[in-house]
Amino acid sequence: MSILDSGVFTYELATDTLTIIESMGVKQISVFNGTAVVGTVLGTKKLGALSSAALNLGEGDSFTVKAIDASVIKNLTIDAPAGCTLKIVAQ
């Protein structure tokens, strides 16, 4: 199945939070910050004793994550604080 066969979600997240959960069926997501205000992405998976920590997305930074094979992204929080706009593309 190609990316165009399954539809594409596009959105500009401004001063808001978007939480991706398993039931949304998202297989891949990209986030781009074109503003000077830092946004964040946060997963929930643990690797051994290490917990996930928020990643800062500064101006011009991007983030992409893709599920493997038939799986989907289970939990990812994207936060755009006041003054920040994050461009999101998901499939």
N, C-alpha and C positions, 0 to 999 in steps of 0.2 A: 504494500500500500504506500503510495507517495503522500507527501505532506498535503498536497492539494486535494487528495481523495477524502481526507478526514476533516477538513475545515481548519481555519486558522482564526485565533482570537487575537485582536489587537486592542490596546488600551493605553491611555495616558493616565497614570496614577498620580494624583496631585493631592498632597496633604491628606493622605489616607493610608490604610493598610489593606493588603489583599492576602488572604491565607488560602493557599492551594491545598486541597485535601484529596484523598484517594478517590472519593466518589465523583469528583469532577472529571476523572479520566485523562488528566494531562500527562502526555508522554514526553514533552519537551517544552522548555520555557527559556526565553532570553529576556534580559532586563538591561536597559541602557539609561544612563543618567547624563542628561545634557545640561544640567543646572549646576551652579556652584555649591548648592547645599547637598550634603552627604545623605544618601539613602542607605538602607540596609537590606540584606537577605539573611534569613536564619532557617537552618534545617533543624531536625530533631534527632537524627541518628547519632548513636554513640559508637565510638570505636574503642573497644576495651573500656578503660576507665575514663576516657576523654569524652566530654559532652560537646555537642556542636556549639559554636559561638557565632555571633552575628558578624557578617562580612560587610565592611563599609564600601559603598560605591560612590566614589567622588566624581567630579565633573569629567566626562569623557570615558568613564569606566563602564564595562559591560560584564554581564554574568550569564552563563548558559549552563543548563543542566539537562541531561537527557536520560530517561529511563531505559533500561536494557531489555531487549526482546519484547515480550508481551506485557511487561510490568508498566506501572504508572507511578508518577511522583506521589508519595503518600502524605507528606506534610512539609510545606515550605511557606514561610511568612516573609512578605515583601513590604517594607515600610518606607513611605515617602513623607517625611516630616514637613512642617510648614515651610513653604518656599521651595520645595523640591518637587520636580516632576520626573517620574520614571516611565520610560516607554517600554511596554511589555508586548511581546509576541509569544503566543503559546499554541501548541497543537496537541 
